[in-house]
Amino acid sequence: MTIAFVLAFSLPDDYEKNKGHAKQALLWNYIVADNNKPGEWFSTFIMLGLFTRSDWVTGNVKSDIMPDDRYKLIHTVGAIAKAKFNWGPNAQQYTGMFKAADNAFVRLSLASAATEEKMIPALSIKAFRDGVPSANIIGMFELWGWPQLNFFQDNLCTRVSEDPNAELKLQLLATKFKLQSKWPGSLGLSEFASYTQTGERVQNPKFPWLLVFQPNPDMKKKNGK
């Protein structure tokens, strides 16, 4: 699955042929130009579109922007920053972007508007590669979030559990996700390991079972913890 940003722009025909840093620079210019159009939370009525529209695009189209006729209905409000990975020694056993990922975006978002009782934080990463589509990662705590108003309260992970006792709308959402995957709470990392950032294909990808994103303890303090 490719994580796509919602932008009112189109990509050049030769976009994927570019170097990773050039793709990052182009999209960053789009993001900055779009600052006067902040994200917004959609009404429950509009979000019902999640259950009626086809997910063929989600499962089959690789692109760094959303198609013109498709709207992002969840995680619509977030903050984006440029980033690079500083992998530690443990990552050296893996391949592809686990060796180096110098041109990336990180987006921190909420699945829906936070309430006094709960927020549903998420993290998405887009790492650019030369001449091939970007590598993408998403991480959450649980699909139903946590009862804290601190984005950095706990770890985010590429695999989240499913709660059979979750509220009905979350169960329905999981059922919708299962049209694309039998394991909607799990993100595989083989694709992230299949190409280097210079676009070279890896013949025998090696990758971890999951990634856990642990907040800097200082960030908890800044949020009143």
ZICOR-V569495 format. One record per residue. PSI is psi in degrees with one decimal (999 if undefined). OMEGA is omega as a letter, one per 40 degrees, with the letter a starting at -180 (999 if undefined). Layout:
PSI,OMEGA  PSI,OMEGA
This chain:
134.6,i  130.7,i  123.3,a  137.3,i  147.2,a  108.2,a  142.3,i  50.9,a  165.6,i  155.1,a  146.8,i  152.9,a  -31.5,a  19.2,a  -50.4,a  -18.3,a  -12.3,a  165.3,i  155.8,a  -41.2,a  -29.4,i  -38.7,i  -44.5,i  -44.3,a  -41.2,i  -48.4,a  -34.3,i  -39.5,i  -38.5,i  -43.8,a  -46.4,a  -40.2,i  -22.9,a  8.8,a  -23.1,a  5.3,i  73.2,a  156.2,i  161.2,i  154.6,i  131.2,i  156.2,i  161.5,i  -36.6,i  -45.9,a  -37.7,a  -15.2,i  -16.9,i  -22.0,i  -33.4,a  -13.4,a  -24.8,a  157.6,i  142.8,i  18.2,i  -40.2,a  -45.6,a  -40.5,a  -13.3,a  -22.5,a  126.3,i  114.4,a  151.2,i  0.9,i  158.8,i  145.1,i  153.3,a  -33.3,a  17.0,a  135.1,a  144.8,i  121.2,a  -19.1,i  160.8,a  40.3,a  -19.2,a  125.5,a  176.9,i  134.5,a  141.1,i  151.2,i  150.3,a  165.1,i  154.3,i  136.2,i  86.2,a  140.2,i  179.9,a  -32.7,a  -24.3,a  -13.5,a  -15.5,i  -10.5,a  172.9,a  -179.0,i  -129.1,a  -8.5,i  -10.0,i  -43.5,i  137.2,i  86.4,a  -12.7,a  103.4,a  165.5,i  146.1,i  132.0,i  125.6,i  128.2,a  170.7,i  139.1,a  -33.9,i  171.6,a  135.1,i  150.3,i  -179.8,i  -20.3,a  -18.4,a  150.5,i  156.5,a  85.6,a  154.7,i  158.1,i  137.8,i  144.8,a  131.9,i  113.3,a  125.2,a  145.0,a  151.7,a  123.1,i  -1.4,i  161.2,a  157.6,a  159.2,i  135.8,a  142.6,i  141.2,i  150.3,i  141.8,i  173.0,i  -62.1,i  155.0,a  -25.0,a  6.2,i  -156.6,i  157.3,a  50.4,i  152.2,i  43.3,i  111.7,a  -30.8,a  28.2,a  -36.9,a  178.3,i  152.9,i  151.0,a  154.7,i  -4.9,i  125.1,a  150.8,a  159.6,i  134.4,a  111.9,i  -15.3,a  11.5,i  159.3,i  157.3,a  -43.6,a  -30.9,i  -35.9,i  -39.9,i  -39.0,i  -41.8,i  -38.4,i  -39.7,i  -43.9,a  -30.7,a  -9.7,i  -22.7,i  -25.9,a  142.5,i  -16.3,a  72.8,a  -17.6,i  6.2,a  135.1,i  116.4,i  151.9,a  9.4,a  -38.2,a  -34.6,i  -26.9,a  0.2,a  -16.8,i  146.3,i  170.5,i  -15.8,i  8.6,i  11.7,i  130.7,a  137.2,i  125.5,a  -38.0,a  81.9,a  139.8,i  131.3,a  157.8,i  163.6,i  -36.8,i  166.6,i  137.1,i  125.8,a  110.0,a  123.0,a  146.9,i  128.3,a  -29.3,i  -27.4,i  -31.9,i  -37.9,i  -37.8,a  -19.6,i  21.9,i  13.5,a  999,999
